[in-house]
Amino acid sequence: MAKQKKIPQRKCVVTNEMKPKKEMIRIVRNKEGDVFIDPTGKKNGRGAYLSNDIAVIEKAERTGILNRQLDTHVDPMIYYELKELVEGNSDE
């Protein structure tokens, strides 16, 4: 009998829901303090996960939760990219 592979779960910093990592978007701050979206989920740095949902991203932007989670200022461009990413994914 094949052993079921454990699906890595991550917690959305906005909703506090645990979801499979593949359904989440990872935002990373590296040692240089750059903040960027990490589609692979493998980049080095402090990561925070958001649900792949436009409402969650808008709430993150409003509340500034990523600034606190990543301990830095998150550029508004990041939220724009996140929204583009989510809206692009929801067309399927």
N, C-alpha and C positions, 0 to 999 in steps of 0.2 A: 504494500500500500504506500503510495507516494505521500510524503510528508507535505502538508500545506505550507507554502512559503509565507512567512509572516509579512504582512503589508505594513511598511513603516507609516506610523500615524504622526501627524503634527498638529499643533494647536494654533488656531487662528487667533492673532493677537487682538482682534476686534470682538469676535463673537465668543471666544473661548471654547469653540467646538473642536473636538478631535476629529480629524478627517484623514483619509489616505493622502500621503505626501504628494502623489501625482495630481490630486485635485486642488492643490494649493499653489500659490505663487510665492516664491522666496525673494525677499529683498535683503541685500547684504551691504554691510559697511565693512570695508577692508581696513588694514592698518593705516593706510594713508588718509582715511576718513572719507573716501569716495563711497557714495551710496548708489547702488545700481540693482536692476532686476536680474535675478539669476535663474534663467530658464532650465539649466541643467540641475540645479540644486546641489552642485558640487564645489562651488567656488569657496575659497578661504575667506573667513571673516565672520562677523557677528550677523547671524541671520534672524529674520523675523518672517513669519508666514501669514499670508492673508488668504481668505477664501476667494475662490475665483468668481466673484460676484460684484457687480458694479455698485450696489448699495453699500457693501462692506468697504470698498475702496473709498467711496465718498465719505463714509463715516470716519475712516482712518484719517482722511485729509482734514475733515472738520475738527476732529478731536486731537490731532497731532500725536496720536499714539505711537506712530513709527519714530518720531523724534525721541520719545521717551525710551522705547524699546531698543533703539540703536544708539541712543545717547549722542545724538548729533542732529544738525538741521537737515531735514529731508527736502530736497529741491522740489518745487511744484511740478517740474518737468517729469519727475518720477511718477507722480499721480497721473499725469497726462498719459505717460507710456503705459501705466497699469490699465487705465481705462481703455486705451486703444487695444491692448492685449486681450482684455476680457470681452470687449465688443467684437473683436475679430474672432474670438473663440465661439461666441454665442450664435454665429451665423450658420453653424453646421447643422 
